[in-house]
Amino acid sequence: QVQLVESGGGLVRPGGSLILSCALSGSIYGLDGMAWYRQAPGKQRELGAARTTGGAETFADSVKGRFRISKDGARGPLYLQMTNVNADNTAVYYCQAWEKRGTYWGKGTQVTVAS
């Protein structure tokens, strides 16, 4: 059973920084990529940043240049480095992993940007 567990969320001031982590465990074969999605209050879940195992990266336009996605080796954690955050970044952030057999989700971690 594949499990994704996010951590690192919390309260951060506008202009501040935060690093989210996603730990992957379980039997996963042929991992194709991982991503961070976010769901703001009253809105649909949307992609924040994604990274394939080949190293290709995709970012939402609103976070380009401010957020960085990285992974610590094949089985290591996925990270989302968030800098210069603003109120629009307030959301529950979900980790996603995908492979040929399916797509997996974590339960999310709350990020709140407020002064």
Secondary structure, DSSP 8 states (H G I E B T S, - for coil): --EEEEE--EEE-TT--EEEEEEEES---S--EEEEEEE-TTS--EEEEEEETT--EEE-GGGTTTEEEEESSSSS-EEEEE-S--GGG-EEEEEEEEETTEEEE---EEEEE--
